[in-house]
Amino acid sequence: MVVYSRVLAVPHEPFETLQLKGLDVNADYIVIETEEQLGGDELMYNGIDIPLLQGDIQSWLIRLKHVD
């Protein structure tokens, strides 16, 4: 599980990605909410897109499943 939290909104906030750490670069992972399959290297080096969050005190939960 990965949690992204933002306390205060920023006007005209730029597009952001979240780069994960500690994953197996040779493994694939499924984002459970979207059923999208991504490589560990892609999640660590390119990151995953953070959706546009409206307002203050927002969070976003990502659940990943290691593909065997």
N, CA, C, O and CB atoms as a CASP TS submission, in Angstrom:
PFRMAT TS
TARGET T0000
AUTHOR 0000-0000-0000
METHOD Language model
MODEL 1
PARENT N/A
ATOM      1  N   MET     1       0.840  -1.182   0.000  1.00  0.00           N
ATOM      2  CA  MET     1       0.000   0.000   0.000  1.00  0.00           C
ATOM      3  C   MET     1       0.881   1.240   0.000  1.00  0.00           C
ATOM      4  O   MET     1       1.938   1.281   0.630  1.00  0.00           O
ATOM      5  CB  MET     1      -0.953   0.001   1.214  1.00  0.00           C
ATOM      6  N   VAL     2       0.420   2.228  -0.713  1.00  0.00           N
ATOM      7  CA  VAL     2       1.099   3.519  -0.775  1.00  0.00           C
ATOM      8  C   VAL     2       0.048   4.584  -0.494  1.00  0.00           C
ATOM      9  O   VAL     2      -1.047   4.545  -1.054  1.00  0.00           O
ATOM     10  CB  VAL     2       1.803   3.749  -2.173  1.00  0.00           C
ATOM     11  N   VAL     3       0.381   5.532   0.370  1.00  0.00           N
ATOM     12  CA  VAL     3      -0.530   6.629   0.670  1.00  0.00           C
ATOM     13  C   VAL     3       0.160   7.945   0.336  1.00  0.00           C
ATOM     14  O   VAL     3       1.281   8.201   0.776  1.00  0.00           O
ATOM     15  CB  VAL     3      -0.978   6.598   2.160  1.00  0.00           C
ATOM     16  N   TYR     4      -0.523   8.775  -0.445  1.00  0.00           N
ATOM     17  CA  TYR     4      -0.048  10.117  -0.759  1.00  0.00           C
ATOM     18  C   TYR     4      -0.986  11.085  -0.048  1.00  0.00           C
ATOM     19  O   TYR     4      -2.203  10.995  -0.210  1.00  0.00           O
ATOM     20  CB  TYR     4      -0.003  10.382  -2.323  1.00  0.00           C
ATOM     21  N   SER     5      -0.439  12.001   0.730  1.00  0.00           N
ATOM     22  CA  SER     5      -1.260  12.965   1.468  1.00  0.00           C
ATOM     23  C   SER     5      -0.804  14.384   1.167  1.00  0.00           C
ATOM     24  O   SER     5       0.385  14.660   1.008  1.00  0.00           O
ATOM     25  CB  SER     5      -1.195  12.693   2.985  1.00  0.00           C
ATOM     26  N   ARG     6      -1.785  15.271   1.095  1.00  0.00           N
ATOM     27  CA  ARG     6      -1.499  16.691   0.900  1.00  0.00           C
ATOM     28  C   ARG     6      -2.333  17.465   1.906  1.00  0.00           C
ATOM     29  O   ARG     6      -3.542  17.260   2.013  1.00  0.00           O
ATOM     30  CB  ARG     6      -1.805  17.153  -0.573  1.00  0.00           C
ATOM     31  N   VAL     7      -1.675  18.363   2.649  1.00  0.00           N
ATOM     32  CA  VAL     7      -2.369  19.117   3.682  1.00  0.00           C
ATOM     33  C   VAL     7      -3.044  20.354   3.093  1.00  0.00           C
ATOM     34  O   VAL     7      -4.242  20.558   3.284  1.00  0.00           O
ATOM     35  CB  VAL     7      -1.395  19.520   4.789  1.00  0.00           C
ATOM     36  N   LEU     8      -2.281  21.176   2.382  1.00  0.00           N
ATOM     37  CA  LEU     8      -2.835  22.406   1.814  1.00  0.00           C
ATOM     38  C   LEU     8      -2.760  22.393   0.292  1.00  0.00           C
ATOM     39  O   LEU     8      -1.747  22.010  -0.293  1.00  0.00           O
ATOM     40  CB  LEU     8      -2.095  23.628   2.363  1.00  0.00           C
ATOM     41  N   ALA     9      -3.842  22.813  -0.329  1.00  0.00           N
ATOM     42  CA  ALA     9      -3.883  22.905  -1.784  1.00  0.00           C
ATOM     43  C   ALA     9      -3.021  24.069  -2.261  1.00  0.00           C
ATOM     44  O   ALA     9      -2.850  25.061  -1.553  1.00  0.00           O
ATOM     45  CB  ALA     9      -5.333  23.071  -2.279  1.00  0.00           C
ATOM     46  N   VAL    10      -2.488  23.936  -3.456  1.00  0.00           N
ATOM     47  CA  VAL    10      -1.665  24.978  -4.071  1.00  0.00           C
ATOM     48  C   VAL    10      -2.379  25.435  -5.348  1.00  0.00           C
ATOM     49  O   VAL    10      -2.743  24.595  -6.171  1.00  0.00           O
ATOM     50  CB  VAL    10      -0.201  24.454  -4.383  1.00  0.00           C
ATOM     51  N   PRO    11      -2.589  26.747  -5.535  1.00  0.00           N
ATOM     52  CA  PRO    11      -3.235  27.212  -6.764  1.00  0.00           C
ATOM     53  C   PRO    11      -2.402  26.818  -7.984  1.00  0.00           C
ATOM     54  O   PRO    11      -1.178  26.949  -7.974  1.00  0.00           O
ATOM     55  CB  PRO    11      -3.439  28.745  -6.725  1.00  0.00           C
ATOM     56  N   HIS    12      -3.058  26.345  -9.016  1.00  0.00           N
ATOM     57  CA  HIS    12      -2.404  25.960 -10.277  1.00  0.00           C
ATOM     58  C   HIS    12      -1.289  24.954 -10.017  1.00  0.00           C
ATOM     59  O   HIS    12      -0.179  25.079 -10.534  1.00  0.00           O
ATOM     60  CB  HIS    12      -1.838  27.204 -11.001  1.00  0.00           C
ATOM     61  N   GLU    13      -1.610  23.972  -9.216  1.00  0.00           N
ATOM     62  CA  GLU    13      -0.632  22.947  -8.846  1.00  0.00           C
ATOM     63  C   GLU    13      -0.145  22.206 -10.095  1.00  0.00           C
ATOM     64  O   GLU    13      -0.957  21.810 -10.931  1.00  0.00           O
ATOM     65  CB  GLU    13      -1.244  21.947  -7.828  1.00  0.00           C
ATOM     66  N   PRO    14       1.168  22.017 -10.226  1.00  0.00           N
ATOM     67  CA  PRO    14       1.693  21.329 -11.409  1.00  0.00           C
ATOM     68  C   PRO    14       1.375  19.841 -11.366  1.00  0.00           C
ATOM     69  O   PRO    14       1.112  19.280 -10.303  1.00  0.00           O
ATOM     70  CB  PRO    14       3.207  21.537 -11.522  1.00  0.00           C
ATOM     71  N   PHE    15       1.403  19.219 -12.524  1.00  0.00           N
ATOM     72  CA  PHE    15       1.210  17.782 -12.649  1.00  0.00           C
ATOM     73  C   PHE    15       2.351  17.082 -11.925  1.00  0.00           C
ATOM     74  O   PHE    15       3.513  17.442 -12.116  1.00  0.00           O
ATOM     75  CB  PHE    15       1.139  17.346 -14.145  1.00  0.00           C
ATOM     76  N   GLU    16       2.038  16.078 -11.090  1.00  0.00           N
ATOM     77  CA  GLU    16       3.070  15.412 -10.305  1.00  0.00           C
ATOM     78  C   GLU    16       3.022  13.901 -10.480  1.00  0.00           C
ATOM     79  O   GLU    16       1.982  13.318 -10.788  1.00  0.00           O
ATOM     80  CB  GLU    16       2.923  15.767  -8.836  1.00  0.00           C
ATOM     81  N   THR    17       4.175  13.291 -10.275  1.00  0.00           N
ATOM     82  CA  THR    17       4.270  11.839 -10.214  1.00  0.00           C
ATOM     83  C   THR    17       4.909  11.459  -8.881  1.00  0.00           C
ATOM     84  O   THR    17       5.646  12.244  -8.283  1.00  0.00           O
ATOM     85  CB  THR    17       5.093  11.272 -11.419  1.00  0.00           C
ATOM     86  N   LEU    18       4.618  10.263  -8.436  1.00  0.00           N
ATOM     87  CA  LEU    18       5.164   9.754  -7.188  1.00  0.00           C
ATOM     88  C   LEU    18       6.075   8.584  -7.521  1.00  0.00           C
ATOM     89  O   LEU    18       5.623   7.564  -8.042  1.00  0.00           O
ATOM     90  CB  LEU    18       4.031   9.328  -6.197  1.00  0.00           C
ATOM     91  N   GLN    19       7.364   8.734  -7.217  1.00  0.00           N
ATOM     92  CA  GLN    19       8.323   7.670  -7.466  1.00  0.00           C
ATOM     93  C   GLN    19       8.411   6.790  -6.230  1.00  0.00           C
ATOM     94  O   GLN    19       8.678   7.273  -5.129  1.00  0.00           O
ATOM     95  CB  GLN    19       9.714   8.244  -7.839  1.00  0.00           C
ATOM     96  N   LEU    20       8.185   5.496  -6.420  1.00  0.00           N
ATOM     97  CA  LEU    20       8.200   4.558  -5.314  1.00  0.00           C
ATOM     98  C   LEU    20       9.607   4.028  -5.089  1.00  0.00           C
ATOM     99  O   LEU    20      10.458   4.107  -5.975  1.00  0.00           O
ATOM    100  CB  LEU    20       7.229   3.407  -5.574  1.00  0.00           C
ATOM    101  N   LYS    21       9.847   3.492  -3.906  1.00  0.00           N
ATOM    102  CA  LYS    21      11.162   2.952  -3.563  1.00  0.00           C
ATOM    103  C   LYS    21      11.005   1.551  -2.994  1.00  0.00           C
ATOM    104  O   LYS    21       9.952   1.192  -2.467  1.00  0.00           O
ATOM    105  CB  LYS    21      11.892   3.870  -2.554  1.00  0.00           C
ATOM    106  N   GLY    22      12.070   0.765  -3.107  1.00  0.00           N
ATOM    107  CA  GLY    22      12.108  -0.547  -2.477  1.00  0.00           C
ATOM    108  C   GLY    22      11.393  -1.651  -3.212  1.00  0.00           C
ATOM    109  O   GLY    22      11.164  -2.718  -2.643  1.00  0.00           O
ATOM    110  N   LEU    23      11.029  -1.423  -4.477  1.00  0.00           N
ATOM    111  CA  LEU    23      10.362  -2.466  -5.248  1.00  0.00           C
ATOM    112  C   LEU    23      11.386  -3.315  -5.989  1.00  0.00           C
ATOM    113  O   LEU    23      12.535  -2.910  -6.160  1.00  0.00           O
ATOM    114  CB  LEU    23       9.361  -1.851  -6.237  1.00  0.00           C
ATOM    115  N   ASP    24      10.964  -4.483  -6.421  1.00  0.00           N
ATOM    116  CA  ASP    24      11.802  -5.355  -7.233  1.00  0.00           C
ATOM    117  C   ASP    24      11.762  -4.828  -8.669  1.00  0.00           C
ATOM    118  O   ASP    24      10.702  -4.812  -9.294  1.00  0.00           O
ATOM    119  CB  ASP    24      11.320  -6.856  -7.154  1.00  0.00           C
ATOM    120  N   VAL    25      12.906  -4.401  -9.190  1.00  0.00           N
ATOM    121  CA  VAL    25      12.948  -3.802 -10.537  1.00  0.00           C
ATOM    122  C   VAL    25      12.636  -4.815 -11.631  1.00  0.00           C
ATOM    123  O   VAL    25      12.281  -4.424 -12.743  1.00  0.00           O
ATOM    124  CB  VAL    25      14.316  -3.186 -10.795  1.00  0.00           C
ATOM    125  N   ASN    26      12.759  -6.101 -11.342  1.00  0.00           N
ATOM    126  CA  ASN    26      12.507  -7.137 -12.343  1.00  0.00           C
ATOM    127  C   ASN    26      11.102  -7.721 -12.259  1.00  0.00           C
ATOM    128  O   ASN    26      10.743  -8.589 -13.055  1.00  0.00           O
ATOM    129  CB  ASN    26      13.514  -8.241 -12.195  1.00  0.00           C
ATOM    130  N   ALA    27      10.307  -7.254 -11.305  1.00  0.00           N
ATOM    131  CA  ALA    27       8.955  -7.778 -11.104  1.00  0.00           C
ATOM    132  C   ALA    27       7.917  -6.834 -11.695  1.00  0.00           C
ATOM    133  O   ALA    27       8.191  -5.662 -11.956  1.00  0.00           O
ATOM    134  CB  ALA    27       8.678  -7.999  -9.610  1.00  0.00           C
ATOM    135  N   ASP    28       6.724  -7.372 -11.898  1.00  0.00           N
ATOM    136  CA  ASP    28       5.585  -6.572 -12.313  1.00  0.00           C
ATOM    137  C   ASP    28       4.626  -6.431 -11.140  1.00  0.00           C
ATOM    138  O   ASP    28       4.552  -7.300 -10.271  1.00  0.00           O
ATOM    139  CB  ASP    28       4.876  -7.204 -13.537  1.00  0.00           C
ATOM    140  N   TYR    29       3.896  -5.325 -11.130  1.00  0.00           N
ATOM    141  CA  TYR    29       2.933  -5.032 -10.078  1.00  0.00           C
ATOM    142  C   TYR    29       1.618  -4.615 -10.714  1.00  0.00           C
ATOM    143  O   TYR    29       1.607  -3.957 -11.754  1.00  0.00           O
ATOM    144  CB  TYR    29       3.462  -3.928  -9.126  1.00  0.00           C
ATOM    145  N   ILE    30       0.517  -4.995 -10.096  1.00  0.00           N
ATOM    146  CA  ILE    30      -0.808  -4.580 -10.554  1.00  0.00           C
ATOM    147  C   ILE    30      -1.337  -3.533  -9.583  1.00  0.00           C
ATOM    148  O   ILE    30      -1.333  -3.741  -8.369  1.00  0.00           O
ATOM    149  CB  ILE    30      -1.788  -5.802 -10.658  1.00  0.00           C
ATOM    150  N   VAL    31      -1.791  -2.409 -10.125  1.00  0.00           N
ATOM    151  CA  VAL    31      -2.485  -1.401  -9.322  1.00  0.00           C
ATOM    152  C   VAL    31      -3.916  -1.910  -9.187  1.00  0.00           C
ATOM    153  O   VAL    31      -4.667  -1.914 -10.163  1.00  0.00           O
ATOM    154  CB  VAL    31      -2.423   0.061  -9.984  1.00  0.00           C
ATOM    155  N   ILE    32      -4.294  -2.333  -8.004  1.00  0.00           N
ATOM    156  CA  ILE    32      -5.573  -3.020  -7.794  1.00  0.00           C
ATOM    157  C   ILE    32      -6.766  -2.159  -8.219  1.00  0.00           C
ATOM    158  O   ILE    32      -7.710  -2.678  -8.815  1.00  0.00           O
ATOM    159  CB  ILE    32      -5.718  -3.412  -6.325  1.00  0.00           C
ATOM    160  N   GLU    33      -6.742  -0.875  -7.928  1.00  0.00           N
ATOM    161  CA  GLU    33      -7.881   0.003  -8.244  1.00  0.00           C
ATOM    162  C   GLU    33      -8.137   0.125  -9.747  1.00  0.00           C
ATOM    163  O   GLU    33      -9.290   0.249 -10.161  1.00  0.00           O
ATOM    164  CB  GLU    33      -7.643   1.386  -7.662  1.00  0.00           C
ATOM    165  N   THR    34      -7.091   0.092 -10.566  1.00  0.00           N
ATOM    166  CA  THR    34      -7.251   0.275 -12.007  1.00  0.00           C
ATOM    167  C   THR    34      -6.952  -0.978 -12.815  1.00  0.00           C
ATOM    168  O   THR    34      -7.191  -1.008 -14.022  1.00  0.00           O
ATOM    169  CB  THR    34      -6.365   1.384 -12.473  1.00  0.00           C
ATOM    170  N   GLU    35      -6.426  -2.025 -12.155  1.00  0.00           N
ATOM    171  CA  GLU    35      -6.006  -3.270 -12.792  1.00  0.00           C
ATOM    172  C   GLU    35      -4.903  -3.042 -13.836  1.00  0.00           C
ATOM    173  O   GLU    35      -4.711  -3.854 -14.741  1.00  0.00           O
ATOM    174  CB  GLU    35      -7.206  -3.947 -13.445  1.00  0.00           C
ATOM    175  N   GLU    36      -4.196  -1.942 -13.694  1.00  0.00           N
ATOM    176  CA  GLU    36      -3.080  -1.623 -14.590  1.00  0.00           C
ATOM    177  C   GLU    36      -1.833  -2.365 -14.111  1.00  0.00           C
ATOM    178  O   GLU    36      -1.519  -2.366 -12.921  1.00  0.00           O
ATOM    179  CB  GLU    36      -2.822  -0.078 -14.642  1.00  0.00           C
ATOM    180  N   GLN    37      -1.129  -2.994 -15.047  1.00  0.00           N
ATOM    181  CA  GLN    37       0.093  -3.723 -14.697  1.00  0.00           C
ATOM    182  C   GLN    37       1.300  -2.888 -15.091  1.00  0.00           C
ATOM    183  O   GLN    37       1.429  -2.462 -16.239  1.00  0.00           O
ATOM    184  CB  GLN    37       0.138  -5.115 -15.392  1.00  0.00           C
ATOM    185  N   LEU    38       2.191  -2.658 -14.116  1.00  0.00           N
ATOM    186  CA  LEU    38       3.377  -1.836 -14.329  1.00  0.00           C
ATOM    187  C   LEU    38       4.596  -2.564 -13.797  1.00  0.00           C
ATOM    188  O   LEU    38       4.495  -3.356 -12.860  1.00  0.00           O
ATOM    189  CB  LEU    38       3.226  -0.457 -13.649  1.00  0.00           C
ATOM    190  N   GLY    39       5.737  -2.298 -14.389  1.00  0.00           N
ATOM    191  CA  GLY    39       6.977  -2.891 -13.919  1.00  0.00           C
ATOM    192  C   GLY    39       7.507  -2.167 -12.693  1.00  0.00           C
ATOM    193  O   GLY    39       7.275  -0.971 -12.516  1.00  0.00           O
ATOM    194  N   GLY    40       8.222  -2.905 -11.846  1.00  0.00           N
ATOM    195  CA  GLY    40       8.827  -2.294 -10.668  1.00  0.00           C
ATOM    196  C   GLY    40       9.795  -1.198 -11.040  1.00  0.00           C
ATOM    197  O   GLY    40       9.872  -0.177 -10.357  1.00  0.00           O
ATOM    198  N   ASP    41      10.551  -1.400 -12.139  1.00  0.00           N
ATOM    199  CA  ASP    41      11.478  -0.364 -12.587  1.00  0.00           C
ATOM    200  C   ASP    41      10.741   0.889 -13.033  1.00  0.00           C
ATOM    201  O   ASP    41      11.203   2.003 -12.786  1.00  0.00           O
ATOM    202  CB  ASP    41      12.344  -0.886 -13.720  1.00  0.00           C
ATOM    203  N   GLU    42       9.608   0.715 -13.684  1.00  0.00           N
ATOM    204  CA  GLU    42       8.800   1.854 -14.133  1.00  0.00           C
ATOM    205  C   GLU    42       8.251   2.640 -12.940  1.00  0.00           C
ATOM    206  O   GLU    42       8.273   3.871 -12.944  1.00  0.00           O
ATOM    207  CB  GLU    42       7.641   1.371 -15.026  1.00  0.00           C
ATOM    208  N   LEU    43       7.760   1.929 -11.921  1.00  0.00           N
ATOM    209  CA  LEU    43       7.214   2.588 -10.733  1.00  0.00           C
ATOM    210  C   LEU    43       8.295   3.333  -9.953  1.00  0.00           C
ATOM    211  O   LEU    43       8.030   4.372  -9.348  1.00  0.00           O
ATOM    212  CB  LEU    43       6.535   1.564  -9.828  1.00  0.00           C
ATOM    213  N   MET    44       9.518   2.794  -9.971  1.00  0.00           N
ATOM    214  CA  MET    44      10.595   3.422  -9.213  1.00  0.00           C
ATOM    215  C   MET    44      11.252   4.588  -9.959  1.00  0.00           C
ATOM    216  O   MET    44      11.616   5.588  -9.341  1.00  0.00           O
ATOM    217  CB  MET    44      11.641   2.390  -8.870  1.00  0.00           C
ATOM    218  N   TYR    45      11.402   4.470 -11.256  1.00  0.00           N
ATOM    219  CA  TYR    45      12.143   5.497 -12.001  1.00  0.00           C
ATOM    220  C   TYR    45      11.236   6.522 -12.686  1.00  0.00           C
ATOM    221  O   TYR    45      11.552   7.712 -12.690  1.00  0.00           O
ATOM    222  CB  TYR    45      13.019   4.837 -13.039  1.00  0.00           C
ATOM    223  N   ASN    46      10.119   6.083 -13.264  1.00  0.00           N
ATOM    224  CA  ASN    46       9.184   7.017 -13.897  1.00  0.00           C
ATOM    225  C   ASN    46       8.139   7.514 -12.917  1.00  0.00           C
ATOM    226  O   ASN    46       7.716   8.668 -12.977  1.00  0.00           O
ATOM    227  CB  ASN    46       8.502   6.359 -15.085  1.00  0.00           C
ATOM    228  N   GLY    47       7.726   6.638 -12.018  1.00  0.00           N
ATOM    229  CA  GLY    47       6.719   7.002 -11.032  1.00  0.00           C
ATOM    230  C   GLY    47       5.317   6.705 -11.511  1.00  0.00           C
ATOM    231  O   GLY    47       5.101   6.234 -12.628  1.00  0.00           O
ATOM    232  N   ILE    48       4.372   6.993 -10.639  1.00  0.00           N
ATOM    233  CA  ILE    48       2.953   6.814 -10.945  1.00  0.00           C
ATOM    234  C   ILE    48       2.286   8.185 -10.855  1.00  0.00           C
ATOM    235  O   ILE    48       2.587   8.972  -9.958  1.00  0.00           O
ATOM    236  CB  ILE    48       2.272   5.779  -9.965  1.00  0.00           C
ATOM    237  N   ASP    49       1.383   8.461 -11.789  1.00  0.00           N
ATOM    238  CA  ASP    49       0.728   9.772 -11.841  1.00  0.00           C
ATOM    239  C   ASP    49      -0.181   9.973 -10.638  1.00  0.00           C
ATOM    240  O   ASP    49      -0.972   9.096 -10.290  1.00  0.00           O
ATOM    241  CB  ASP    49      -0.079   9.921 -13.140  1.00  0.00           C
ATOM    242  N   ILE    50      -0.061  11.133 -10.008  1.00  0.00           N
ATOM    243  CA  ILE    50      -0.928  11.499  -8.893  1.00  0.00           C
ATOM    244  C   ILE    50      -2.150  12.201  -9.485  1.00  0.00           C
ATOM    245  O   ILE    50      -2.000  13.167 -10.233  1.00  0.00           O
ATOM    246  CB  ILE    50      -0.177  12.420  -7.845  1.00  0.00           C
ATOM    247  N   PRO    51      -3.353  11.732  -9.161  1.00  0.00           N
ATOM    248  CA  PRO    51      -4.537  12.387  -9.708  1.00  0.00           C
ATOM    249  C   PRO    51      -4.702  13.795  -9.139  1.00  0.00           C
ATOM    250  O   PRO    51      -4.164  14.114  -8.079  1.00  0.00           O
ATOM    251  CB  PRO    51      -5.786  11.553  -9.418  1.00  0.00           C
ATOM    252  N   LEU    52      -5.433  14.609  -9.839  1.00  0.00           N
ATOM    253  CA  LEU    52      -5.711  15.966  -9.375  1.00  0.00           C
ATOM    254  C   LEU    52      -6.603  15.887  -8.140  1.00  0.00           C
ATOM    255  O   LEU    52      -7.725  15.386  -8.206  1.00  0.00           O
ATOM    256  CB  LEU    52      -6.386  16.820 -10.497  1.00  0.00           C
ATOM    257  N   LEU    53      -6.103  16.377  -7.030  1.00  0.00           N
ATOM    258  CA  LEU    53      -6.846  16.372  -5.771  1.00  0.00           C
ATOM    259  C   LEU    53      -7.369  17.781  -5.509  1.00  0.00           C
ATOM    260  O   LEU    53      -6.597  18.739  -5.521  1.00  0.00           O
ATOM    261  CB  LEU    53      -5.951  15.879  -4.586  1.00  0.00           C
ATOM    262  N   GLN    54      -8.653  17.913  -5.277  1.00  0.00           N
ATOM    263  CA  GLN    54      -9.288  19.206  -5.065  1.00  0.00           C
ATOM    264  C   GLN    54      -9.405  19.518  -3.583  1.00  0.00           C
ATOM    265  O   GLN    54      -9.914  18.700  -2.817  1.00  0.00           O
ATOM    266  CB  GLN    54     -10.664  19.238  -5.719  1.00  0.00           C
ATOM    267  N   GLY    55      -8.943  20.685  -3.171  1.00  0.00           N
ATOM    268  CA  GLY    55      -9.136  21.139  -1.798  1.00  0.00           C
ATOM    269  C   GLY    55      -8.014  20.740  -0.856  1.00  0.00           C
ATOM    270  O   GLY    55      -7.083  20.026  -1.227  1.00  0.00           O
ATOM    271  N   ASP    56      -8.130  21.221   0.371  1.00  0.00           N
ATOM    272  CA  ASP    56      -7.152  20.940   1.415  1.00  0.00           C
ATOM    273  C   ASP    56      -7.403  19.557   2.029  1.00  0.00           C
ATOM    274  O   ASP    56      -8.484  18.983   1.896  1.00  0.00           O
ATOM    275  CB  ASP    56      -7.202  22.031   2.505  1.00  0.00           C
ATOM    276  N   ILE    57      -6.391  19.056   2.691  1.00  0.00           N
ATOM    277  CA  ILE    57      -6.431  17.803   3.448  1.00  0.00           C
ATOM    278  C   ILE    57      -7.010  16.675   2.587  1.00  0.00           C
ATOM    279  O   ILE    57      -8.116  16.189   2.824  1.00  0.00           O
ATOM    280  CB  ILE    57      -7.267  17.976   4.740  1.00  0.00           C
ATOM    281  N   GLN    58      -6.243  16.286   1.602  1.00  0.00           N
ATOM    282  CA  GLN    58      -6.631  15.222   0.683  1.00  0.00           C
ATOM    283  C   GLN    58      -5.606  14.101   0.734  1.00  0.00           C
ATOM    284  O   GLN    58      -4.434  14.339   1.027  1.00  0.00           O
ATOM    285  CB  GLN    58      -6.773  15.762  -0.756  1.00  0.00           C
ATOM    286  N   SER    59      -6.039  12.892   0.453  1.00  0.00           N
ATOM    287  CA  SER    59      -5.111  11.773   0.371  1.00  0.00           C
ATOM    288  C   SER    59      -5.538  10.844  -0.755  1.00  0.00           C
ATOM    289  O   SER    59      -6.665  10.904  -1.247  1.00  0.00           O
ATOM    290  CB  SER    59      -5.043  11.010   1.714  1.00  0.00           C
ATOM    291  N   TRP    60      -4.611   9.988  -1.147  1.00  0.00           N
ATOM    292  CA  TRP    60      -4.839   9.049  -2.238  1.00  0.00           C
ATOM    293  C   TRP    60      -4.179   7.738  -1.864  1.00  0.00           C
ATOM    294  O   TRP    60      -2.996   7.721  -1.523  1.00  0.00           O
ATOM    295  CB  TRP    60      -4.287   9.594  -3.597  1.00  0.00           C
ATOM    296  N   LEU    61      -4.913   6.643  -1.918  1.00  0.00           N
ATOM    297  CA  LEU    61      -4.418   5.329  -1.553  1.00  0.00           C
ATOM    298  C   LEU    61      -4.204   4.497  -2.805  1.00  0.00           C
ATOM    299  O   LEU    61      -5.075   4.421  -3.672  1.00  0.00           O
ATOM    300  CB  LEU    61      -5.389   4.624  -0.592  1.00  0.00           C
ATOM    301  N   ILE    62      -3.031   3.872  -2.891  1.00  0.00           N
ATOM    302  CA  ILE    62      -2.709   2.998  -4.015  1.00  0.00           C
ATOM    303  C   ILE    62      -2.405   1.618  -3.428  1.00  0.00           C
ATOM    304  O   ILE    62      -1.575   1.493  -2.528  1.00  0.00           O
ATOM    305  CB  ILE    62      -1.487   3.557  -4.866  1.00  0.00           C
ATOM    306  N   ARG    63      -3.064   0.607  -3.928  1.00  0.00           N
ATOM    307  CA  ARG    63      -2.767  -0.759  -3.503  1.00  0.00           C
ATOM    308  C   ARG    63      -2.094  -1.489  -4.661  1.00  0.00           C
ATOM    309  O   ARG    63      -2.634  -1.555  -5.766  1.00  0.00           O
ATOM    310  CB  ARG    63      -4.065  -1.508  -3.044  1.00  0.00           C
ATOM    311  N   LEU    64      -0.933  -2.024  -4.399  1.00  0.00           N
ATOM    312  CA  LEU    64      -0.165  -2.753  -5.405  1.00  0.00           C
ATOM    313  C   LEU    64      -0.119  -4.227  -5.047  1.00  0.00           C
ATOM    314  O   LEU    64      -0.048  -4.598  -3.875  1.00  0.00           O
ATOM    315  CB  LEU    64       1.263  -2.183  -5.531  1.00  0.00           C
ATOM    316  N   LYS    65      -0.161  -5.066  -6.083  1.00  0.00           N
ATOM    317  CA  LYS    65      -0.032  -6.506  -5.877  1.00  0.00           C
ATOM    318  C   LYS    65       1.109  -7.006  -6.742  1.00  0.00           C
ATOM    319  O   LYS    65       1.148  -6.749  -7.945  1.00  0.00           O
ATOM    320  CB  LYS    65      -1.361  -7.255  -6.212  1.00  0.00           C
ATOM    321  N   HIS    66       2.040  -7.726  -6.122  1.00  0.00           N
ATOM    322  CA  HIS    66       3.178  -8.309  -6.823  1.00  0.00           C
ATOM    323  C   HIS    66       2.669  -9.439  -7.724  1.00  0.00           C
ATOM    324  O   HIS    66       1.931 -10.313  -7.271  1.00  0.00           O
ATOM    325  CB  HIS    66       4.255  -8.837  -5.811  1.00  0.00           C
ATOM    326  N   VAL    67       3.064  -9.417  -8.998  1.00  0.00           N
ATOM    327  CA  VAL    67       2.644 -10.460  -9.937  1.00  0.00           C
ATOM    328  C   VAL    67       3.683 -11.559  -9.925  1.00  0.00           C
ATOM    329  O   VAL    67       4.869 -11.302 -10.134  1.00  0.00           O
ATOM    330  CB  VAL    67       2.453  -9.891 -11.379  1.00  0.00           C
ATOM    331  N   ASP    68       3.241 -12.795  -9.678  1.00  0.00           N
ATOM    332  CA  ASP    68       4.169 -13.933  -9.652  1.00  0.00           C
ATOM    333  C   ASP    68       4.415 -14.478 -11.033  1.00  0.00           C
ATOM    334  O   ASP    68       5.171 -15.436 -11.193  1.00  0.00           O
ATOM    335  CB  ASP    68       3.637 -15.036  -8.760  1.00  0.00           C
TER
END
